[in-house]
Amino acid sequence: MSLVDPGAAAGIAITTTHRRRLREVWRSAGWPYQDLVEVELLAAGLLSRERDAAGRETMRVTDAGLHVLAQTLNTNRAVRDEHEALVARVAREMQRAGRVVWRGLSLRARVGEGEEASWAMAMPDVYSIRHTTVEDYVEPVVHEIKVRRADLLSDLRRPAKGEAYRWLSGECWYVIRQGIAQPEEIPEVYGVLLARPDGGLDVARPAPKRGMK
């Protein structure tokens, strides 16, 4: 679903920052920020200025602004649904391979080295282990699912998150919707699976295997 650009007539491209501000104003008492984001939203007709009986100025989301919020909500919901469908697909494939699978499992992981080391919580989309009672044969694997390019790039800008996933697993994979990125854009410490529109999963690059500490 594509969003209309209500700021086009005012020469303003409505960005995620603008949409976030609209949500903040909608949820708040509407006190003005008096910054450039607010100026652009006013110029685009998504906010309006109002004064109460005491002369205090507040911001109100206009009908056009509400339309943008509704479109954003629907788009985000569609992305979440697509993400969850791909998570379920990967989980099923791991189960068919005879592995024990968890979705959204919160795990404690060590990040950093030496005096800089610390503990962090990690929640991989799919975490699986071999069906065995022998610790040395468990072979934990992490699959992180991305259906939007912006989400993938945001992840890659957070090296501690990836480090936590690798600490928890002997293999770490990115599963990406076909077309949002090229495999070479993803660091070689990760394997890459491409999710085809027809439901298939193609190995674009195997995940390096590493021993567990």
SVG drawing of the C-alpha trace seen along z (x, -y; Angstrom):
<svg xmlns="http://www.w3.org/2000/svg" viewBox="-12 -35 52 72">
<polyline fill="none" stroke="black" stroke-width="0.4" points="0.0,0.0 1.4,-3.4 0.9,-6.5 -0.2,-9.8 2.2,-12.7 0.0,-15.4 3.0,-17.8 3.6,-17.8 1.6,-21.0 3.7,-22.7 6.9,-21.3 7.5,-19.1 8.2,-15.4 6.4,-13.8 8.8,-11.5 8.7,-9.1 9.7,-12.0 6.6,-13.9 4.4,-10.9 5.9,-10.3 5.2,-13.9 1.6,-13.6 1.1,-10.6 2.7,-12.5 0.4,-15.5 -2.6,-13.3 -1.8,-11.6 -0.9,-14.7 -2.4,-18.0 -1.0,-19.6 1.5,-21.9 3.7,-23.3 7.3,-22.2 8.0,-25.3 10.6,-23.5 11.0,-23.0 9.1,-19.7 6.1,-21.5 6.5,-24.3 6.4,-21.8 3.4,-20.0 1.5,-23.3 2.5,-24.2 1.3,-20.9 -2.0,-21.3 -1.6,-18.3 -1.6,-20.4 -3.4,-23.6 -2.9,-26.2 -5.6,-27.0 -5.9,-29.3 -8.0,-28.7 -9.9,-31.3 -6.7,-32.2 -4.8,-32.9 -2.6,-29.8 -1.7,-28.3 -2.0,-24.5 -1.6,-22.2 -4.5,-20.1 -4.2,-17.3 -6.4,-18.2 -8.6,-15.8 -5.8,-15.6 -3.4,-14.7 -5.8,-12.0 -5.9,-10.5 -2.1,-10.3 -2.2,-8.6 -4.8,-6.1 -2.7,-5.3 0.4,-4.8 -1.4,-2.5 -2.7,-0.3 0.8,-0.2 2.5,0.8 -0.1,3.4 0.5,4.9 4.2,5.0 3.7,6.7 1.5,9.3 4.0,10.0 6.8,10.2 4.9,12.7 4.0,14.8 7.6,15.1 8.6,15.9 6.1,18.7 7.4,20.0 11.0,20.2 9.8,21.8 8.0,24.5 11.0,25.3 13.2,25.7 10.6,28.0 10.5,30.1 14.2,30.4 13.7,32.0 14.7,29.0 13.1,27.7 12.0,24.1 11.1,21.0 9.7,17.7 10.3,14.4 12.3,16.1 14.1,13.6 17.6,14.7 20.5,13.2 23.7,12.7 27.2,11.4 28.4,8.6 31.8,6.8 35.2,8.0 37.2,7.7 36.3,4.8 33.9,3.5 31.9,6.7 28.3,6.6 25.1,8.6 22.1,7.7 18.7,9.2 18.2,10.6 15.0,11.7 15.7,13.5 12.7,14.0 13.4,17.7 15.7,19.7 16.2,23.4 18.3,26.3 18.8,29.9 16.5,32.4 19.1,34.0 20.0,34.3 23.8,34.1 25.0,30.6 27.8,30.7 25.3,31.6 22.7,28.9 23.9,26.6 21.7,23.5 20.8,21.4 19.3,17.9 17.1,16.6 16.4,12.9 13.5,11.9 13.4,8.7 10.7,7.7 11.6,4.0 14.9,2.5 14.7,-0.2 14.4,2.4 17.3,4.4 19.6,1.3 18.6,0.2 19.6,3.7 23.0,3.5 23.7,0.2 23.4,1.9 26.4,4.2 25.7,5.1 22.4,6.7 24.2,9.0 27.0,9.7 24.4,10.9 22.7,13.2 26.1,14.7 27.0,15.3 23.8,17.3 24.3,19.5 26.6,21.5 25.0,20.1 23.2,16.8 21.0,16.0 19.2,13.1 16.0,14.1 15.1,11.2 12.2,10.7 13.5,11.0 14.3,7.6 14.9,5.5 18.7,5.9 21.5,7.8 23.3,10.5 26.6,8.7 25.1,5.8 24.9,8.1 28.2,8.8 29.7,12.2 29.4,13.3 25.7,14.0 24.1,16.4 21.4,15.0 18.1,16.7 16.0,15.1 12.2,15.4 10.5,15.7 6.9,14.4 5.8,18.0 6.8,19.1 10.2,20.7 13.4,20.0 16.7,19.8 20.1,19.9 22.0,16.9 24.9,17.5 25.5,20.2 26.0,19.1 29.5,19.6 29.6,22.2 31.3,21.2 32.0,23.0 30.0,22.0 31.9,20.5"/>
</svg>
